[in-house]
Amino acid sequence: MSIDVKRQATLLKPDQSRVLLRPFNPGDPQRIGRIVARVMALPEHRVEPLLNEVCAEFSQRHAQIRKLFLERFEQVRELVLTDGEISEQRRLLIGSYFLAEYSLESAALFNPSIVPDPDQTGLPPDALRFILSLRATGEGHISSITFRSGIIHPDNRIEVFTAAGFLTEPRQIPNPLYEKPQFTKKLSELGLLSEFTRRVIDKLGERFALEELRTSLEAELHKSRSSDTAVCQDAAHGIWMLARSNYEVQFQSKQSLSERIIFPATPSQRNGVEDARFVCFANDDGTQVYYATFTAFDGNVIMPQLVQTSDFLLFRFITLNGPAAENKGMALFPRKINGLYAMLSRQDNENIYVMFSDSVYFWYDRTVLLKPVFPWELVQLGNCGSPIETDAGWLVLSHGVGPMRKYCIGAFLLDRDDPTKVIGRLREPLLKPNENEREGYVPNVVYTCGALFHNGELIIPYGLADHATGFATVPLNEVLAAMD
């Protein structure tokens, strides 16, 4: 049976003018100190004209640019070799030398996921407001998460609102609280429990702040014997890295959704925050929360992590732990099944697995769910986002890699009560790159990190050749009818 897949006219292309102001570090402290000294040597009468020139060129590209200049000055203040008074104009000018624009989308805007917006007010019947997350890739192949909002109209026409001009990183909440039992369990999973670790943890309360952890670490390092210094320092480094990987950020409510940028913020994310799979999760008490699994990449190691939000303003970043929390492509089911969290994954780069846990943060066991069978998926299989609950079962979009490393999107169906059972599967791809989609950063790829079901149709945003993002719609009944 043929499936009527309709490609929509909406197309999101990378926009190189969307720039974020980021710290610029031109070298070691000695070089930075020399640059500061040169700016300090400028005659006072030249400072204000130079600052005005910089502000005139860049103030229309960044909100509150003078505030950002002053903040950056404070970060390099210790390298200013003078006890004398420094004028505000000169402080602003110094700060400007240590900032640079970063074009988030200079290379690509792709691998989207889509979820219903928590605000559905003021819409006509059968319309849906949505939030789209996208992977933005810029200079150095560094990826971040960016957002768009839009509406699915009653006729299933898709409208994505124009992105706002100013881009802003969130402020990290300076002293987040940690739960002692959960933190200790994570240390155990990482193999970091030792006598030194226990002494550090014993000094802390059941809930503790980052600065309390720092104080405890410094105290125990100070007491360590010289013969144990290296071992204790390694343990302290691991503890601190774990704490830094669990953090919270806060955007301001006045910032539009498309202004909010989640840029790599920890060592484990240094080279990218990749392929976020957002899902609207229904809690047991009827409330909802948005989770997203994503891949953190430090240039060498990939690490699956989790982000949680209820309003897309406050985001909590949490490490995923356990022997099954590895590799790419983890996707959470939108509710518990038989009292357990459920997740799809791909630990071996070939097959799709399913796993269950009583904690969303810890994953221990996995079971092979699906193996490559058809020619278009013989290289590898993976999910394309969280399962979608339907009356017929859990619908999962998959990706398959075939000849010439061509990526296609397929689909399969799982039993609603026992998702270890595959009850239907498409023999042929649901979506494959056509002649207009195959050219880009990575040729011959269509890929999505999540779709949704609305008005009888699947709404599928998808990446084109790891470069841009398009949309397709397809009747759910046709997809189900075509499955074996």
Order of alpha helices (4+ residues) and beta strands (2+ residues): beta-beta-alpha-alpha-alpha-alpha-beta-beta-beta-beta-beta-beta-beta-alpha-alpha-beta-alpha-alpha-beta-beta-beta-beta-beta-beta-beta-beta-beta-beta-beta-beta-beta-beta-beta-beta-beta-beta-alpha
